[in-house]
Amino acid sequence: MSGITQKLLEIHHSGIFTQFSPEETVKTHEQLREVLNIEIDRLTDVEYYDLIELGFYLSLIMGKDKESRNCLQLLVDKFGDDLSPRIASLKATYLQATEGTQAAIEYLSKRPGDELQSLKKRISLNSSNRDKKYVELLLGLLDFTPLDVETWSELGETYYQLANVDKAIWCFQEVLLIQPFNYYVCARLGELYHALYQRDRSKKTNLELSIKYFARSVELCSNLVRGWSGLLTTTKESGNDTLHKLASDKLKLIEESQSATREDLNFIKEIKSLS
């Protein structure tokens, strides 16, 4: 298995593609098509259909409805529709993107009431109204699937939008217990602890924890702009000149080598102007 194939499978399994910029999505989609053309004979059935599922999501994100439909049909032909909750969830996602939320809800309402994946999808369709009722739905889902990283993350972001940063932090710490090497979550925790510090600057512990999580994120992913930018800001506030210089030098290197998306490069310029 090539390094690119392994990377694509990791992207699929982690769901990180949902956080990609448009440029990252296009690049990943191009790499996927190349792998499926060149390495198809070297892939196991599991690897092949995992990559087809990734192709479904990427093409849907890019607005390539026909291509995503073709990917979905390949999965339906292999695994069936009626017997596979996972395929049903994909079909609902396709309907939501192409025909609207109500079409997806109507389709899922016909699925068995005890089918957890369909239940999860029905709950996610309510995400436009992130309120206390939505929190209750997510907590109820976690009673059934306590190791569901996606649900914990959604609950964390919902708590954050409801201005409950402490509970948001608790949710993302739960994610780290399940996925200790998730660098995006480490960076998110850095942002959340920094948000607490900005509310009350007398609590230096929150600033220290923010630095700790940002540092862990770039330890796990050395080119993570989000992590280095967080370190640049927090180390300036803490007076840690050594780490501040390290973050500044690393962002400068990323900027000069253009080893990031255009969105991240613009963000580097913005954050440097503020620091």
Kinemage of the C-alpha trace (Angstrom):
@kinemage 1
@onewidth
@group {chain A} dominant
@subgroup {mainchain}
@vectorlist {calphas} color= white
{ca met a 1} P 0.000 0.000 0.000
{ca ser a 2} L 1.383 3.395 -0.968
{ca gly a 3} L 1.755 6.269 1.471
{ca ile a 4} L -0.963 8.230 -0.334
{ca thr a 5} L -3.402 5.325 -0.049
{ca gln a 6} L -2.690 5.010 3.666
{ca lys a 7} L -3.214 8.738 4.109
{ca leu a 8} L -6.531 8.608 2.258
{ca leu a 9} L -7.742 5.721 4.418
{ca glu a 10} L -6.776 7.671 7.545
{ca ile a 11} L -8.689 10.694 6.240
{ca his a 12} L -11.727 8.490 5.692
{ca his a 13} L -11.575 6.782 9.080
{ca ser a 14} L -11.017 9.999 11.031
{ca gly a 15} L -13.616 12.066 9.171
{ca ile a 16} L -11.137 14.957 9.022
{ca phe a 17} L -12.275 15.703 5.453
{ca thr a 18} L -15.308 17.486 6.937
{ca gln a 19} L -12.928 20.184 8.204
{ca phe a 20} L -11.002 20.595 4.934
{ca ser a 21} L -10.808 23.860 3.055
{ca pro a 22} L -12.118 23.780 -0.551
{ca glu a 23} L -8.547 23.493 -1.813
{ca glu a 24} L -7.757 20.573 0.485
{ca thr a 25} L -10.956 18.849 -0.642
{ca val a 26} L -10.060 19.212 -4.325
{ca lys a 27} L -6.506 17.975 -3.757
{ca thr a 28} L -7.690 14.961 -1.764
{ca his a 29} L -10.283 14.177 -4.428
{ca glu a 30} L -7.589 14.234 -7.135
{ca gln a 31} L -5.347 11.932 -5.090
{ca leu a 32} L -8.255 9.559 -4.540
{ca arg a 33} L -9.048 9.314 -8.238
{ca glu a 34} L -5.386 8.615 -8.986
{ca val a 35} L -5.221 5.837 -6.392
{ca leu a 36} L -8.433 4.218 -7.641
{ca asn a 37} L -7.063 4.261 -11.195
{ca ile a 38} L -3.543 3.029 -10.469
{ca glu a 39} L -3.720 0.905 -7.315
{ca ile a 40} L -7.145 -0.695 -7.602
{ca asp a 41} L -5.687 -4.197 -8.101
{ca arg a 42} L -3.620 -3.869 -4.909
{ca leu a 43} L -6.498 -2.830 -2.664
{ca thr a 44} L -8.439 -5.213 -0.455
{ca asp a 45} L -12.235 -5.146 -0.679
{ca val a 46} L -12.420 -3.250 2.609
{ca glu a 47} L -9.890 -0.644 1.471
{ca tyr a 48} L -11.586 -0.244 -1.904
{ca tyr a 49} L -15.052 0.378 -0.526
{ca asp a 50} L -13.710 2.657 2.215
{ca leu a 51} L -12.154 4.777 -0.537
{ca ile a 52} L -15.380 4.685 -2.545
{ca glu a 53} L -17.192 6.011 0.535
{ca leu a 54} L -14.598 8.763 0.875
{ca gly a 55} L -15.173 9.552 -2.809
{ca phe a 56} L -18.901 9.794 -2.132
{ca tyr a 57} L -18.390 12.426 0.556
{ca leu a 58} L -15.735 14.422 -1.306
{ca ser a 59} L -17.719 14.576 -4.542
{ca leu a 60} L -20.855 15.576 -2.637
{ca ile a 61} L -18.964 18.357 -0.851
{ca met a 62} L -17.664 19.560 -4.222
{ca gly a 63} L -21.147 19.588 -5.739
{ca lys a 64} L -20.443 16.659 -8.082
{ca asp a 65} L -23.868 15.066 -7.564
{ca lys a 66} L -23.584 12.579 -10.425
{ca glu a 67} L -20.217 11.302 -9.221
{ca ser a 68} L -21.421 10.980 -5.636
{ca arg a 69} L -24.503 9.115 -6.889
{ca asn a 70} L -22.253 6.681 -8.762
{ca cys a 71} L -20.212 6.063 -5.611
{ca leu a 72} L -23.379 5.503 -3.618
{ca gln a 73} L -24.674 3.023 -6.211
{ca leu a 74} L -21.433 1.014 -6.025
{ca leu a 75} L -21.883 0.746 -2.251
{ca val a 76} L -25.581 -0.155 -2.563
{ca asp a 77} L -24.765 -2.846 -5.138
{ca lys a 78} L -22.180 -4.343 -2.778
{ca phe a 79} L -23.862 -4.051 0.623
{ca gly a 80} L -27.524 -3.531 -0.156
{ca asp a 81} L -29.783 -0.764 1.075
{ca asp a 82} L -32.478 -2.316 3.253
{ca leu a 83} L -30.063 -4.367 5.378
{ca ser a 84} L -27.290 -1.801 5.857
{ca pro a 85} L -27.798 1.100 8.304
{ca arg a 86} L -24.529 2.607 7.106
{ca ile a 87} L -25.675 2.703 3.482
{ca ala a 88} L -29.031 4.091 4.605
{ca ser a 89} L -27.192 6.932 6.341
{ca leu a 90} L -25.224 7.656 3.166
{ca lys a 91} L -28.424 7.670 1.130
{ca ala a 92} L -29.981 10.121 3.582
{ca thr a 93} L -26.913 12.340 3.253
{ca tyr a 94} L -27.271 12.275 -0.524
{ca leu a 95} L -30.979 13.118 -0.334
{ca gln a 96} L -30.294 15.965 2.074
{ca ala a 97} L -27.703 17.458 -0.284
{ca thr a 98} L -29.671 17.024 -3.495
{ca glu a 99} L -33.356 17.195 -2.503
{ca gly a 100} L -33.342 18.885 0.902
{ca thr a 101} L -33.544 18.008 4.580
{ca gln a 102} L -37.213 17.022 4.482
{ca ala a 103} L -36.549 14.351 1.854
{ca ala a 104} L -33.858 12.854 4.076
{ca ile a 105} L -36.128 12.925 7.125
{ca glu a 106} L -38.936 11.183 5.230
{ca tyr a 107} L -36.558 8.484 4.026
{ca leu a 108} L -35.130 7.874 7.510
{ca ser a 109} L -38.597 7.784 9.083
{ca lys a 110} L -39.156 4.520 7.225
{ca arg a 111} L -36.095 2.879 8.811
{ca pro a 112} L -36.405 0.680 11.938
{ca gly a 113} L -36.820 2.761 15.112
{ca asp a 114} L -33.990 0.939 16.904
{ca glu a 115} L -31.448 1.464 14.112
{ca leu a 116} L -28.795 3.590 15.820
{ca gln a 117} L -27.065 4.913 12.734
{ca ser a 118} L -30.355 6.133 11.271
{ca leu a 119} L -31.257 7.621 14.654
{ca lys a 120} L -27.936 9.444 14.696
{ca lys a 121} L -28.560 10.785 11.214
{ca arg a 122} L -32.059 11.967 12.131
{ca ile a 123} L -30.615 13.825 15.112
{ca ser a 124} L -27.930 15.444 12.947
{ca leu a 125} L -30.642 16.832 10.681
{ca asn a 126} L -31.703 18.996 13.630
{ca ser a 127} L -28.228 20.521 13.946
{ca ser a 128} L -29.375 23.831 12.440
{ca asn a 129} L -31.135 24.439 15.776
{ca arg a 130} L -28.370 23.976 18.304
{ca asp a 131} L -30.408 24.457 21.448
{ca lys a 132} L -31.030 22.637 24.729
{ca lys a 133} L -33.353 20.172 23.014
{ca tyr a 134} L -30.586 19.308 20.548
{ca val a 135} L -28.186 18.769 23.482
{ca glu a 136} L -30.673 16.329 25.005
{ca leu a 137} L -30.875 14.415 21.720
{ca leu a 138} L -27.078 14.149 21.517
{ca leu a 139} L -26.787 13.040 25.144
{ca gly a 140} L -29.446 10.410 24.503
{ca leu a 141} L -27.500 9.150 21.504
{ca leu a 142} L -24.315 8.923 23.584
{ca asp a 143} L -26.155 6.665 26.036
{ca phe a 144} L -26.304 4.147 23.179
{ca thr a 145} L -22.933 4.933 21.539
{ca pro a 146} L -20.571 6.276 24.238
{ca leu a 147} L -17.491 5.916 22.012
{ca asp a 148} L -18.883 7.901 19.091
{ca val a 149} L -16.286 10.603 18.429
{ca glu a 150} L -18.462 12.477 15.945
{ca thr a 151} L -21.296 12.829 18.447
{ca trp a 152} L -18.961 13.958 21.245
{ca ser a 153} L -17.477 16.583 18.913
{ca glu a 154} L -20.912 17.801 17.825
{ca leu a 155} L -21.993 18.034 21.457
{ca gly a 156} L -18.836 19.998 22.261
{ca glu a 157} L -19.447 22.520 19.490
{ca thr a 158} L -23.080 22.817 20.542
{ca tyr a 159} L -22.096 23.577 24.144
{ca tyr a 160} L -19.629 26.172 22.830
{ca gln a 161} L -22.346 27.888 20.796
{ca leu a 162} L -24.509 27.907 23.915
{ca ala a 163} L -21.614 29.688 25.732
{ca asn a 164} L -20.902 26.700 27.989
{ca val a 165} L -17.169 26.431 27.355
{ca asp a 166} L -16.470 24.194 30.382
{ca lys a 167} L -18.812 21.503 29.073
{ca ala a 168} L -17.427 21.927 25.561
{ca ile a 169} L -13.957 21.192 26.932
{ca trp a 170} L -15.278 18.117 28.725
{ca cys a 171} L -16.683 16.789 25.440
{ca phe a 172} L -13.442 17.228 23.509
{ca gln a 173} L -11.462 15.648 26.329
{ca glu a 174} L -13.742 12.633 25.924
{ca val a 175} L -12.771 12.578 22.245
{ca leu a 176} L -9.082 12.534 23.193
{ca leu a 177} L -9.661 9.561 25.478
{ca ile a 178} L -10.915 7.687 22.405
{ca gln a 179} L -8.495 9.217 19.872
{ca pro a 180} L -5.414 10.400 21.815
{ca phe a 181} L -3.541 11.378 18.628
{ca asn a 182} L -6.246 13.584 17.140
{ca tyr a 183} L -4.294 16.806 16.587
{ca tyr a 184} L -7.333 18.786 15.451
{ca val a 185} L -9.007 18.108 18.792
{ca cys a 186} L -5.835 19.108 20.658
{ca ala a 187} L -5.864 22.424 18.797
{ca arg a 188} L -9.576 22.846 19.529
{ca leu a 189} L -8.941 22.328 23.240
{ca gly a 190} L -6.202 24.944 23.026
{ca glu a 191} L -8.731 27.380 21.563
{ca leu a 192} L -11.331 26.583 24.212
{ca tyr a 193} L -8.953 27.017 27.145
{ca his a 194} L -7.819 30.289 25.594
{ca ala a 195} L -11.461 31.372 25.393
{ca leu a 196} L -11.776 30.704 29.135
{ca tyr a 197} L -8.624 32.712 29.803
{ca gln a 198} L -9.939 35.642 27.791
{ca arg a 199} L -13.039 35.663 29.979
{ca asp a 200} L -10.985 35.817 33.167
{ca arg a 201} L -7.313 36.678 32.737
{ca ser a 202} L -6.630 36.129 36.433
{ca lys a 203} L -6.898 32.371 35.833
{ca lys a 204} L -3.441 31.733 34.386
{ca thr a 205} L -3.977 27.975 34.537
{ca asn a 206} L -6.296 28.202 31.552
{ca leu a 207} L -3.599 29.987 29.542
{ca glu a 208} L -1.071 27.314 30.526
{ca leu a 209} L -3.475 24.562 29.464
{ca ser a 210} L -4.124 26.355 26.198
{ca ile a 211} L -0.392 26.422 25.453
{ca lys a 212} L -0.111 22.760 26.456
{ca tyr a 213} L -2.780 21.620 23.995
{ca phe a 214} L -1.553 23.811 21.152
{ca ala a 215} L 1.959 22.425 21.706
{ca arg a 216} L 0.610 18.870 21.655
{ca ser a 217} L -1.227 19.529 18.383
{ca val a 218} L 1.945 20.611 16.563
{ca glu a 219} L 3.888 17.775 18.157
{ca leu a 220} L 1.433 15.411 16.455
{ca cys a 221} L 1.273 17.388 13.185
{ca ser a 222} L 4.297 19.601 12.574
{ca asn a 223} L 2.637 21.707 9.844
{ca leu a 224} L -0.644 22.383 11.625
{ca val a 225} L -1.156 26.104 11.065
{ca arg a 226} L -4.015 26.191 13.548
{ca gly a 227} L -1.734 24.873 16.296
{ca trp a 228} L 1.251 27.103 15.549
{ca ser a 229} L -1.009 30.155 15.274
{ca gly a 230} L -2.507 29.352 18.663
{ca leu a 231} L 0.961 29.016 20.133
{ca leu a 232} L 2.007 32.334 18.627
{ca thr a 233} L -0.880 34.107 20.329
{ca thr a 234} L -0.787 32.360 23.701
{ca thr a 235} L 2.977 32.457 24.180
{ca lys a 236} L 2.954 36.203 23.533
{ca glu a 237} L 0.363 36.581 26.278
{ca ser a 238} L 2.309 34.332 28.658
{ca gly a 239} L 5.677 35.930 27.954
{ca asn a 240} L 7.239 32.636 26.826
{ca asp a 241} L 9.735 34.146 24.379
{ca thr a 242} L 11.330 30.816 23.437
{ca leu a 243} L 8.099 29.150 22.324
{ca his a 244} L 6.875 32.392 20.764
{ca lys a 245} L 9.978 32.591 18.563
{ca leu a 246} L 9.641 28.902 17.652
{ca ala a 247} L 6.028 29.417 16.567
{ca ser a 248} L 6.915 32.570 14.646
{ca asp a 249} L 9.803 30.863 12.835
{ca lys a 250} L 7.688 27.824 11.966
{ca leu a 251} L 4.846 29.910 10.550
{ca lys a 252} L 7.380 31.907 8.536
{ca leu a 253} L 8.812 28.665 7.141
{ca ile a 254} L 5.345 27.369 6.213
{ca glu a 255} L 4.547 30.700 4.568
{ca glu a 256} L 7.802 30.846 2.575
{ca ser a 257} L 7.581 27.227 1.433
{ca gln a 258} L 3.863 27.610 0.602
{ca ser a 259} L 3.312 24.262 2.352
{ca ala a 260} L -0.267 25.052 3.326
{ca thr a 261} L -3.587 25.914 1.720
{ca arg a 262} L -4.240 29.454 0.514
{ca glu a 263} L -6.755 29.826 3.334
{ca asp a 264} L -4.134 28.883 5.933
{ca leu a 265} L -1.511 31.123 4.332
{ca asn a 266} L -3.908 34.069 4.526
{ca phe a 267} L -4.629 33.175 8.133
{ca ile a 268} L -0.887 33.207 8.902
{ca lys a 269} L -0.628 36.762 7.576
{ca glu a 270} L -3.605 37.805 9.663
{ca ile a 271} L -2.391 36.231 12.897
{ca lys a 272} L 1.147 37.604 12.453
{ca ser a 273} L -0.229 41.106 12.026
{ca leu a 274} L -1.981 40.752 15.385
{ca ser a 275} L 1.029 39.267 17.163
